Amino acid sequence: MKFLGLLFTLLLLSTFCHAQNTDGLELFDSALRQVGMTRDDVRFDADEIEIYQGHPWRLSSFSLFHKNPFKLPQHSELTLNLLTADANSITKLTARASRFVDHPIRRSLIGDPLESYLIYPDSIPRPSIMRSKNVLPGKQYNRLKDGIDLIYQIADDDEFLFRKGLKQADKNKFRERLFDFFVNDNDKYQDLVYELVEKVDFNYFLAGAQDFADAAHRFAEDADSLVFPEAKREIKTGKGLIVIGSTGDDVFEYYVPPLMIIDGGGNDTYKFGGYPNGYPLTVIIDFAGNDHYLSPDSTIPGIGGAVLGMSILIDREGNDLYEGVNVTQGAGIFGIGLLQDNAGDDVYIANSWSQAAATFGLGILSDLSGADSLHCLINSQGFGYTRGCGLLVDLEGDDVYVADDINIVNPASQTKEHNSSLAQGVGFGKRADYLDGHSWAGGVGILCDIAGNDRYSAGLFAQGCAYWHAVGMLLDGGGDDQYNGIWYVQGSGAHFGVGYLDDFGGDDSYTATHNMAVGAGHDFTVGYLNERGGNDVYTVPNLSLGGGNAAGIGIFHDHNGNDTYNTSGGTTLGRANRSASGMRTFQFCFGIFIDGGGQDVYDQDWSNNGQRWIGPPTDENNLSDYTIGVGIDWQ
């Protein structure tokens, strides 16, 4: 008996060491062996899933993770590392986001895509909008004029990819109606979306967007060599207004967005919104100062937002205020909205479709430093709707992310007392199987905060959540963080989604008040929370901490630390509910709970330190071999 006991101990140690070498994933096999399964069994039947058609717009990112949920931790770490390296380049971020919407375009892979537009000292003189207008004479302004010329030459090229991508799309016909459809939910314009999808060449469109982003990025990086005039200058062109600011406090207020605003410094005020009259592009590069970017009109896109076009904003320095309403601060609807803030303690305020939100395009917000505060109502802070990627990257600083749940503007169907926030790393689709049948698979929404002690607050559908053939991710690279939400939050989702939250370290607290939270999946959804380290506190409701419901997969993994689990009972800590009717009765439903180490505190009698368990059935009178609940606490 002593030999058998020693052998068992050695086997457990071997399993534990192997688990440590594979980020603890072997502990899932250890827990699942109790029911004769391994990680490979934790998946949906792809053929059965196809009965529930999402839409041909379903993205490959969704298919990858929905079929292989345990690929999420590895891809999450890779994504965090890549975004850390690329955060200061809107060109690379545009390429990354394009890949998430199934357009893996890398313009700079071989050669320089801007080669034909560059001006070299020994080359034959090229046409120059700045020199032809005889603006800013003097050699000291040459680098400034060259940067402006580069962007203008690209815009003036009839064969440029961005123009070719939108060539068949009549912006005057579609822009206002698209805004009304997506922002105001005006369903009468739905057919226009189908029409426009056939007219836009997204490969050309997104390839050209990378080139515009690259031209703006190069210009912004040339700060030390630029000389600016003492007073603001304006140049009218066939593609739109070019505005050159000074190093003083300038005011940029316009009825329509200019083609370009290049400002040298000062505490400036930008106040405008809408659609460019000329070329469908707006570029703002501000090199210094505490600036205000204001877009108060709720009926048109704001600064950093684009509908059937592209908007680029790069702010190099200063404590800035971004205040807008809808489609702003890095938002794209059949468009690309890019906002990069390099330094300062910044404040972002908006209502909806903002702060990295997109459909049929890209919305990117990258903030490189400072203690920032981001406030929104709905559809923001890393929100990806159909064929869209909303990507929010914050490189460092103690940041606050708030999706307002006090002013109820979008009451949830689950509870009218709270907003459906659709924020902070959410992928969302259009479910219409109970309406007109025109369902649209959702997009990819990612919030990636790489360092700092951060706070996240939202209502429903938030913080790494997905709905209807979509992917939502919240990746936090480290720090002592606080997560507060209501329902469908913190690595959860419903109806064919992949919702994922990955926190890479720190002493964190997770609080949710209603159902489906903190690693819980409902109705063919993967809900996964991966907490990689620290002493964490969980205060959670029913359907949480590895809770599965209605053929869903709920996965919870806390790798180590002394953790506290405050639950209100129910389907939690590795339990699952049997599906009562239909084909779900013979589809597996999984609830899996893993705690990889530490002295932990539990309030349920079936879980404790150093134990493995099979989650007690939630209904003793209605048992099913397809309902799997397991857990393990490894000391």
VEXDRENKE-619869 format. One line per 3 residues: number of its first residue (from 1); their letters; for each residue x, y, z of C-alpha. Coordinates in Angstrom, 3 decimals, padded with zeros to 6 digits. Last residue first. Layout:
BEGIN
NUM) A) X,Y,Z | ...
//
This chain:
BEGIN
635) QWD) -002.231,023.025,-003.720 | -004.346,022.126,-006.729 | -008.035,022.948,-006.583
632) IGV) -009.954,020.907,-009.144 | -013.370,021.120,-010.741 | -015.832,019.236,-012.893
629) GIT) -019.316,019.707,-014.354 | -020.421,017.693,-017.381 | -024.004,017.507,-018.669
626) YDS) -024.198,015.166,-021.653 | -024.706,012.037,-019.533 | -027.933,013.610,-018.310
623) LNN) -029.760,013.822,-014.989 | -033.209,015.317,-014.470 | -034.339,014.414,-010.952
620) EDT) -031.111,015.517,-009.245 | -031.331,018.947,-010.890 | -028.250,021.159,-010.492
617) PPG) -026.089,018.064,-010.572 | -023.168,018.285,-008.110 | -019.923,019.314,-009.775
614) IWR) -017.528,016.413,-009.975 | -014.722,017.222,-007.637 | -010.997,017.421,-007.166
611) QGN) -009.604,018.579,-003.875 | -006.493,020.270,-002.507 | -008.318,023.283,-001.163
608) NSW) -012.102,023.075,-001.162 | -015.174,022.579,-003.304 | -018.409,020.617,-002.769
605) DQD) -019.322,022.479,000.433 | -019.634,025.912,-001.154 | -018.154,029.039,000.488
602) YVD) -014.577,028.679,-000.723 | -011.308,030.204,000.523 | -008.020,029.501,-001.206
599) QGG) -004.510,028.785,-000.020 | -002.487,028.763,-003.214 | -002.378,026.751,-006.416
596) GDI) -003.824,025.917,-009.852 | -007.497,026.663,-009.359 | -009.507,025.064,-012.175
593) FIG) -013.299,025.121,-012.689 | -015.015,023.507,-015.687 | -018.718,023.694,-016.599
590) FCF) -019.457,021.820,-019.797 | -022.657,021.207,-021.775 | -022.458,018.372,-024.266
587) QFT) -025.085,018.152,-026.981 | -027.758,015.461,-026.684 | -030.408,017.548,-024.903
584) RMG) -029.345,020.553,-026.984 | -031.085,018.966,-029.957 | -034.451,019.978,-028.595
581) SAS) -035.434,020.230,-024.941 | -034.334,020.594,-021.320 | -030.648,021.377,-021.574
578) RNA) -028.906,020.144,-018.459 | -027.222,022.758,-016.328 | -023.500,022.673,-015.611
575) RGL) -021.224,022.907,-012.591 | -017.561,023.741,-012.047 | -017.449,026.392,-009.325
572) TTG) -020.869,027.820,-010.249 | -024.361,026.801,-011.239 | -026.252,027.834,-008.122
569) GST) -024.636,029.240,-005.032 | -024.370,032.913,-004.165 | -020.614,032.866,-004.499
566) NYT) -017.704,034.466,-002.693 | -014.517,032.766,-003.872 | -011.354,034.050,-002.214
563) DNG) -007.926,033.467,-003.717 | -004.456,032.885,-002.377 | -002.393,032.788,-005.539
560) NHD) -002.093,030.532,-008.577 | -003.354,029.726,-012.072 | -006.988,030.774,-011.784
557) HFI) -008.792,028.983,-014.620 | -012.532,029.210,-015.346 | -014.222,027.623,-018.362
554) GIG) -017.948,027.705,-019.182 | -019.019,025.796,-022.289 | -022.629,026.123,-023.439
551) AAN) -025.108,023.380,-024.286 | -027.908,025.145,-022.401 | -025.795,026.387,-019.469
548) GGG) -022.219,025.951,-018.315 | -020.622,027.483,-015.217 | -016.878,027.666,-014.745
545) LSL) -016.664,030.445,-012.195 | -020.159,031.766,-012.981 | -023.768,030.808,-013.567
542) NPV) -025.265,032.105,-010.298 | -023.662,035.275,-008.989 | -020.071,036.339,-008.242
539) TYV) -017.795,038.010,-005.756 | -014.325,036.840,-006.757 | -011.227,038.005,-004.899
536) DNG) -007.740,037.482,-006.272 | -004.292,036.930,-004.821 | -002.079,037.056,-007.889
533) GRE) -001.496,035.132,-011.108 | -002.702,033.973,-014.522 | -006.464,034.561,-014.416
530) NLY) -008.011,032.969,-017.511 | -011.763,033.526,-017.790 | -013.550,031.628,-020.562
527) GVT) -017.129,031.765,-021.870 | -017.492,029.561,-024.943 | -021.001,029.811,-026.385
524) FDH) -023.241,027.059,-027.730 | -026.166,028.271,-025.629 | -024.657,029.866,-022.516
521) GAG) -021.031,030.016,-021.379 | -019.521,031.089,-018.057 | -016.012,032.225,-017.124
518) VAM) -016.497,035.162,-014.801 | -020.143,035.971,-015.518 | -023.448,034.509,-016.629
515) NHT) -026.055,035.730,-014.143 | -026.493,038.809,-011.921 | -024.274,040.873,-009.621
512) ATY) -020.764,040.635,-010.992 | -017.599,041.501,-009.078 | -014.040,040.508,-009.940
509) SDD) -011.115,041.699,-007.849 | -007.465,041.525,-008.835 | -004.120,041.087,-007.148
506) GGF) -001.739,041.210,-010.098 | -000.988,039.185,-013.192 | -001.788,038.235,-016.796
503) DDL) -005.540,038.817,-016.804 | -007.255,037.039,-019.703 | -010.963,037.584,-020.376
500) YGV) -012.670,035.650,-023.174 | -016.108,035.574,-024.769 | -016.540,033.320,-027.794
497) GFH) -020.103,033.423,-029.106 | -022.751,031.070,-030.438 | -025.774,032.265,-028.479
494) AGS) -024.569,033.880,-025.265 | -021.449,035.239,-023.654 | -018.892,035.074,-020.877
491) GQV) -015.356,036.069,-019.962 | -015.915,038.952,-017.577 | -019.508,039.999,-018.261
488) YWI) -022.846,038.563,-019.361 | -024.695,040.176,-016.459 | -023.806,043.021,-014.071
485) GNY) -020.273,044.338,-014.125 | -017.290,045.386,-012.025 | -013.687,044.430,-012.728
482) QDD) -010.936,045.833,-010.523 | -007.236,045.526,-011.361 | -003.982,045.198,-009.489
479) GGG) -001.456,045.282,-012.309 | -000.695,043.161,-015.351 | -001.225,042.525,-019.059
476) DLL) -004.982,042.888,-019.192 | -006.621,041.246,-022.204 | -010.357,041.709,-022.709
473) MGV) -011.642,039.685,-025.636 | -014.895,039.430,-027.595 | -015.374,037.076,-030.542
470) AHW) -018.575,036.773,-032.602 | -020.973,034.119,-033.929 | -023.952,035.585,-032.086
467) YAC) -022.946,037.279,-028.853 | -019.554,037.791,-027.246 | -018.059,039.000,-023.973
464) GQA) -014.613,039.974,-022.733 | -015.457,042.831,-020.402 | -019.036,043.649,-021.388
461) FLG) -022.482,042.373,-022.265 | -024.502,043.909,-019.422 | -023.588,046.938,-017.291
458) ASY) -020.044,048.290,-017.160 | -017.059,049.128,-014.946 | -013.381,048.418,-015.487
455) RDN) -010.628,049.727,-013.225 | -006.916,049.507,-013.959 | -003.676,049.199,-012.031
452) GAI) -001.164,049.476,-014.842 | 000.201,047.598,-017.832 | -000.874,046.137,-021.192
449) DCL) -004.496,047.123,-021.511 | -005.907,045.220,-024.499 | -009.592,045.734,-025.306
446) IGV) -010.616,043.570,-028.255 | -013.856,043.326,-030.240 | -014.118,040.936,-033.180
443) GGA) -017.173,040.836,-035.430 | -020.625,039.306,-035.336 | -022.443,036.961,-037.698
440) WSH) -025.382,038.644,-039.356 | -028.903,037.221,-039.169 | -031.383,038.141,-041.875
437) GDL) -034.131,035.676,-040.916 | -036.841,038.322,-040.708 | -037.394,038.217,-036.940
434) YDA) -036.926,035.130,-034.736 | -033.836,033.997,-036.660 | -032.722,037.620,-036.653
431) RKG) -029.626,037.749,-034.475 | -027.344,040.578,-035.443 | -023.801,040.106,-034.173
428) FGV) -021.584,041.269,-031.334 | -017.956,041.007,-030.302 | -017.142,042.744,-027.026
425) GQA) -013.874,043.895,-025.474 | -014.754,046.709,-023.108 | -018.240,047.589,-024.329
422) LSS) -021.590,046.220,-025.419 | -023.210,048.181,-022.597 | -026.644,046.594,-022.554
419) NHE) -027.734,049.086,-019.977 | -029.238,048.282,-016.601 | -032.584,048.569,-014.795
416) KTQ) -034.481,047.085,-017.729 | -033.153,043.630,-016.901 | -032.626,040.746,-019.327
413) SAP) -033.853,042.738,-022.338 | -031.178,045.285,-021.541 | -032.018,048.955,-021.358
410) NVI) -030.090,051.043,-023.898 | -030.219,054.616,-022.641 | -030.110,053.998,-018.886
407) NID) -028.004,056.736,-017.319 | -026.469,054.866,-014.379 | -024.749,052.039,-016.238
404) DAV) -022.159,054.206,-017.968 | -019.485,052.125,-019.676 | -016.465,053.177,-017.653
401) YVD) -012.814,052.334,-018.274 | -010.321,053.802,-015.805 | -006.588,053.643,-016.406
398) DGE) -003.487,053.364,-014.253 | -000.778,053.795,-016.884 | 000.731,051.800,-019.727
395) LDV) 000.300,050.574,-023.300 | -003.414,051.048,-023.866 | -004.735,049.244,-026.941
392) LLG) -008.361,049.406,-028.100 | -009.231,047.346,-031.196 | -012.744,047.324,-032.692
389) CGR) -012.744,044.907,-035.602 | -015.655,044.847,-038.020 | -017.173,042.262,-040.311
386) TYG) -020.389,042.436,-038.255 | -019.919,044.340,-034.989 | -016.666,044.668,-033.067
383) FGQ) -016.541,046.777,-029.908 | -013.229,047.574,-028.202 | -014.090,050.500,-025.954
380) SNI) -017.501,051.256,-027.477 | -020.990,050.071,-028.362 | -022.683,051.778,-025.386
377) LCH) -022.471,054.704,-022.961 | -018.856,055.804,-022.895 | -016.185,057.042,-020.508
374) LSD) -012.426,056.540,-020.828 | -010.044,057.917,-018.213 | -006.316,057.796,-018.781
371) AGS) -003.340,057.648,-016.462 | -000.521,058.215,-018.913 | 001.139,056.372,-021.752
368) LDS) 000.790,054.889,-025.241 | -002.888,055.264,-026.055 | -004.012,053.370,-029.153
365) LIG) -007.604,053.579,-030.403 | -008.584,051.562,-033.476 | -011.908,051.196,-035.291
362) LGF) -011.798,049.041,-038.393 | -014.199,048.173,-041.206 | -017.496,046.510,-042.008
359) TAA) -018.557,047.351,-038.457 | -016.307,049.152,-036.022 | -015.679,050.417,-032.510
356) AQS) -012.432,051.561,-030.901 | -013.252,054.463,-028.558 | -016.625,055.186,-030.127
353) WSN) -019.757,053.695,-031.619 | -021.813,055.181,-028.807 | -021.842,058.006,-026.261
350) AIY) -018.444,059.657,-025.914 | -015.905,060.929,-023.392 | -012.141,060.317,-023.518
347) VDD) -009.884,061.933,-020.924 | -006.111,061.908,-021.249 | -003.187,061.858,-018.869
344) GAN) -000.327,062.467,-021.272 | 001.583,060.805,-024.075 | 001.355,059.169,-027.494
341) DQL) -002.329,059.422,-028.355 | -003.253,057.398,-031.430 | -006.709,057.509,-032.992
338) LGI) -007.647,055.580,-036.122 | -011.127,055.338,-037.689 | -011.478,053.150,-040.759
335) GFI) -014.640,052.901,-042.797 | -017.685,050.874,-043.727 | -018.675,052.138,-040.316
332) GAG) -015.411,053.004,-038.543 | -014.594,054.285,-035.068 | -011.437,055.555,-033.373
329) QTV) -012.446,058.483,-031.182 | -015.796,059.074,-032.898 | -018.861,057.398,-034.326
326) NVG) -021.330,059.053,-031.905 | -021.043,061.749,-029.238 | -017.712,063.485,-028.811
323) EYL) -015.289,064.705,-026.186 | -011.583,063.982,-026.400 | -009.662,065.955,-023.790
320) DNG) -005.876,065.953,-023.896 | -003.050,066.012,-021.402 | -000.133,066.664,-023.740
317) ERD) 002.013,065.090,-026.408 | 002.013,063.385,-029.846 | -001.623,063.447,-030.882
314) ILI) -002.303,061.362,-033.993 | -005.787,061.424,-035.531 | -006.693,059.524,-038.686
311) SMG) -010.169,059.368,-040.239 | -011.003,057.133,-043.176 | -013.934,056.840,-045.543
308) LVA) -017.343,055.301,-046.013 | -018.351,056.403,-042.530 | -015.408,057.601,-040.439
305) GGI) -014.740,058.554,-036.826 | -011.624,060.136,-035.338 | -013.333,063.476,-034.876
302) GPI) -017.100,063.021,-034.827 | -019.581,061.303,-037.093 | -022.895,063.099,-037.646
299) TSD) -026.268,063.339,-035.888 | -024.965,063.658,-032.304 | -023.282,067.010,-032.926
296) PSL) -020.875,067.880,-030.072 | -017.573,066.860,-031.706 | -014.786,068.326,-029.563
293) YHD) -011.079,067.540,-029.579 | -009.456,069.639,-026.856 | -005.677,069.916,-026.696
290) NGA) -003.041,070.116,-024.002 | -000.013,070.798,-026.166 | 002.271,069.092,-028.650
287) FDI) 002.663,067.574,-032.127 | -000.885,067.496,-033.448 | -001.435,065.384,-036.555
284) IVT) -004.979,065.371,-037.924 | -005.843,063.479,-041.106 | -009.327,063.394,-042.652
281) LPY) -010.165,061.232,-045.649 | -013.123,060.736,-047.971 | -011.640,063.116,-050.622
278) GNP) -013.708,066.237,-051.096 | -016.736,067.134,-049.013 | -015.475,065.432,-045.840
275) YGG) -018.323,063.976,-043.753 | -019.370,065.239,-040.348 | -017.600,066.612,-037.313
272) FKY) -016.078,069.821,-036.022 | -014.381,071.483,-033.080 | -010.645,071.245,-032.587
269) TDN) -009.230,073.399,-029.801 | -005.505,073.864,-029.349 | -003.191,074.200,-026.381
266) GGG) 000.024,074.873,-028.218 | 001.980,072.770,-030.652 | 003.038,072.288,-034.267
263) DII) -000.305,071.545,-035.900 | -001.023,069.647,-039.115 | -004.696,069.609,-040.107
260) MLP) -005.504,067.667,-043.253 | -008.428,066.955,-045.570 | -010.612,069.342,-043.621
257) PVY) -013.716,068.113,-041.765 | -016.931,069.959,-042.631 | -018.407,073.086,-041.007
254) YEF) -015.068,073.933,-039.474 | -013.530,074.967,-036.159 | -009.775,074.651,-035.693
251) VDD) -008.765,077.039,-032.910 | -005.067,077.619,-032.351 | -003.036,078.117,-029.180
248) GTS) 000.536,078.675,-030.329 | 003.003,076.432,-032.144 | 001.251,077.240,-035.397
245) GIV) -001.295,075.317,-037.395 | -001.234,074.262,-041.027 | -004.634,073.569,-042.538
242) ILG) -005.214,071.733,-045.813 | -008.807,071.977,-047.045 | -010.269,069.343,-049.306
239) KGT) -009.399,067.158,-052.265 | -009.630,069.881,-054.899 | -007.424,072.077,-052.785
236) KIE) -007.828,075.108,-050.532 | -004.822,076.009,-048.384 | -005.220,077.403,-044.850
233) RKA) -002.473,078.892,-042.662 | -002.331,079.328,-038.871 | 000.157,081.867,-037.507
230) EPF) 003.792,081.790,-036.447 | 004.661,079.198,-039.055 | 005.886,075.690,-038.171
227) VLS) 009.343,074.100,-038.421 | 009.691,070.318,-038.549 | 012.874,068.303,-037.940
224) DAD) 012.157,067.090,-034.412 | 008.612,065.931,-035.223 | 009.434,063.501,-038.032
221) EAF) 007.634,060.594,-036.281 | 004.280,062.252,-036.971 | 004.997,062.407,-040.716
218) RHA) 006.022,058.769,-040.806 | 002.834,057.756,-038.976 | 000.646,059.804,-041.315
215) ADA) 002.181,058.172,-044.392 | 001.915,054.734,-042.787 | -001.745,055.218,-041.888
212) FDQ) -002.490,056.279,-045.457 | -000.654,053.204,-046.721 | -002.430,050.876,-044.311
209) AGA) -005.775,052.318,-045.358 | -004.932,051.569,-048.982 | -004.609,047.882,-048.143
206) LFY) -007.871,048.032,-046.207 | -009.852,049.508,-049.103 | -008.210,047.423,-051.797
203) NFD) -008.978,044.225,-049.869 | -012.405,045.526,-048.859 | -013.580,046.055,-052.415
200) VKE) -016.777,047.978,-051.692 | -019.701,047.652,-054.122 | -021.085,044.248,-053.145
197) VLE) -021.077,045.138,-049.460 | -022.861,048.355,-050.397 | -025.934,046.636,-051.751
194) YVL) -026.242,044.356,-048.734 | -025.907,047.368,-046.441 | -028.454,049.312,-048.467
191) DQY) -030.969,046.533,-047.865 | -030.855,047.270,-044.127 | -031.859,050.907,-044.579
188) KDN) -035.401,050.507,-043.222 | -033.955,049.067,-040.026 | -033.198,052.420,-038.416
185) DNV) -031.141,051.285,-035.438 | -030.083,054.867,-034.576 | -026.316,054.365,-034.741
182) FFD) -026.138,051.532,-037.270 | -028.984,052.401,-039.626 | -028.856,056.176,-039.246
179) FLR) -025.103,056.308,-039.853 | -025.501,054.036,-042.852 | -028.264,056.265,-044.172
176) ERF) -026.162,059.391,-043.780 | -023.242,057.873,-045.667 | -024.936,055.841,-048.397
173) KNK) -026.190,058.002,-051.223 | -023.641,060.808,-050.926 | -020.836,058.264,-050.602
170) DAQ) -021.694,056.591,-053.886 | -019.728,053.363,-053.580 | -018.300,051.968,-056.818
167) KLG) -014.843,053.541,-056.408 | -014.548,052.789,-052.707 | -011.806,050.143,-052.985
164) KRF) -010.228,051.888,-055.950 | -009.824,055.069,-053.910 | -008.074,053.186,-051.103
161) LFE) -005.899,051.329,-053.601 | -004.487,054.434,-055.296 | -005.188,054.428,-059.016
158) DDD) -006.692,057.927,-059.139 | -003.694,059.282,-057.222 | -004.566,062.612,-055.570
155) AIQ) -004.978,061.088,-052.105 | -001.506,059.538,-052.299 | -000.039,062.823,-053.528
152) YIL) -001.776,064.678,-050.697 | -000.327,062.470,-047.974 | 003.192,062.823,-049.353
149) DIG) 002.789,066.539,-050.058 | 001.948,067.249,-046.428 | 005.083,065.481,-045.256
146) DKL) 007.209,067.214,-047.901 | 005.828,070.619,-046.910 | 006.854,070.137,-043.295
143) RNY) 010.279,068.894,-044.332 | 010.734,071.905,-046.613 | 009.649,074.537,-044.087
140) QKG) 013.140,075.732,-043.175 | 013.928,076.025,-046.872 | 011.841,079.146,-047.260
137) PLV) 008.458,079.940,-048.760 | 005.474,078.846,-046.642 | 002.796,078.564,-049.320
134) NKS) 003.540,079.118,-052.976 | 000.392,077.180,-053.932 | 002.399,075.108,-056.408
131) RMI) 004.987,074.494,-053.689 | 002.497,072.999,-051.239 | 000.589,070.964,-053.824
128) SPR) 003.853,069.567,-055.140 | 004.213,067.913,-058.550 | 007.458,065.961,-058.551
125) PIS) 010.981,067.274,-059.071 | 013.289,064.705,-060.701 | 015.214,062.884,-058.012
122) DPY) 018.470,063.892,-056.353 | 016.965,065.132,-053.050 | 014.401,062.287,-052.849
119) ILY) 010.627,062.746,-052.842 | 008.506,059.762,-051.874 | 005.307,058.829,-053.704
116) SEL) 006.573,055.844,-055.702 | 008.219,054.314,-052.648 | 005.072,054.410,-050.508
113) PDG) 004.560,050.617,-050.559 | 008.146,050.121,-049.350 | 009.547,046.683,-050.123
110) ILS) 008.349,043.236,-049.111 | 006.218,042.821,-045.976 | 005.300,046.515,-045.870
107) RRI) 001.776,046.130,-047.238 | 000.802,043.363,-044.880 | -002.766,042.242,-045.720
104) PHD) -004.456,039.410,-043.840 | -008.041,040.443,-044.725 | -010.131,038.051,-042.630
101) VFR) -011.612,040.576,-040.201 | -009.011,039.804,-037.523 | -006.261,040.187,-040.129
98) SAR) -007.339,043.740,-040.823 | -006.932,044.515,-037.113 | -003.292,043.469,-037.188
95) ATL) -002.577,045.430,-040.393 | -004.193,048.549,-038.954 | -002.190,048.061,-035.763
92) KTI) 000.981,047.857,-037.846 | 000.266,051.160,-039.569 | -000.990,052.794,-036.378
89) SNA) 002.480,052.219,-034.983 | 003.125,052.966,-031.300 | 001.124,049.958,-030.054
86) DAT) 002.993,047.507,-032.294 | 005.331,045.794,-029.815 | 002.762,045.634,-027.037
83) LLN) 000.130,044.612,-029.583 | 002.288,041.692,-030.682 | 002.955,040.557,-027.117
80) LTL) -000.710,040.772,-026.108 | -001.781,038.931,-029.252 | 000.703,036.112,-028.652
77) ESH) -000.452,035.775,-025.055 | -004.070,035.642,-026.183 | -003.279,033.142,-028.925
74) QPL) -001.792,030.777,-026.356 | -004.609,031.277,-023.852 | -007.359,030.916,-026.511
71) KFP) -006.206,027.673,-028.106 | -008.080,025.840,-025.362 | -011.386,026.864,-026.934
68) NKH) -010.780,024.924,-030.167 | -013.929,024.840,-032.338 | -015.260,028.184,-031.109
65) FLS) -011.729,029.546,-031.063 | -010.916,028.891,-034.712 | -014.428,029.494,-036.071
62) FSS) -014.626,032.904,-034.401 | -011.259,033.977,-035.718 | -012.329,032.737,-039.179
59) LRW) -015.103,035.314,-039.364 | -018.788,034.638,-040.040 | -020.001,036.857,-042.859
56) PHG) -021.643,033.822,-044.512 | -024.292,034.082,-041.818 | -025.088,032.463,-038.482
53) QYI) -026.793,029.258,-039.588 | -027.984,027.121,-036.700 | -027.842,023.744,-038.431
50) EIE) -024.120,024.399,-038.847 | -023.656,023.881,-035.109 | -024.523,020.201,-035.456
47) DAD) -021.709,019.730,-037.943 | -019.254,021.589,-035.730 | -020.001,019.412,-032.692
44) FRV) -018.895,021.746,-029.937 | -015.705,021.327,-027.963 | -014.376,019.993,-024.701
41) DDR) -013.513,016.428,-025.719 | -009.930,017.324,-026.607 | -009.439,018.684,-023.094
38) TMG) -009.740,015.162,-021.726 | -012.616,012.867,-020.717 | -013.418,009.822,-018.572
35) VQR) -015.596,011.653,-016.066 | -012.981,012.031,-013.333 | -010.400,012.333,-016.072
32) LAS) -011.849,015.817,-016.687 | -010.183,017.321,-013.621 | -006.757,015.930,-014.453
29) DFL) -007.156,016.848,-018.114 | -007.970,020.417,-017.112 | -004.937,020.394,-014.838
26) ELG) -002.874,019.682,-017.943 | -003.641,023.245,-019.054 | -001.506,024.633,-016.250
23) DTN) 000.563,026.957,-018.385 | 002.040,024.014,-020.313 | 005.242,023.579,-018.302
20) QAH) 003.391,023.969,-015.000 | 000.941,021.281,-016.053 | 003.810,018.940,-016.845
17) CFT) 005.139,019.528,-013.356 | 001.659,018.908,-011.869 | 001.104,015.712,-013.832
14) SLL) 004.492,014.407,-012.759 | 003.748,015.374,-009.178 | 000.419,013.537,-009.373
11) LLT) 002.098,010.458,-010.816 | 004.756,010.594,-008.125 | 002.089,010.794,-005.417
8) FLL) 000.218,007.837,-006.908 | 003.422,005.800,-007.012 | 004.169,006.670,-003.389
5) GLF) 000.661,005.588,-002.348 | 000.962,002.393,-004.352 | 004.303,001.661,-002.716
2) KM) 002.905,002.383,000.752 | 000.000,000.000,000.000
//
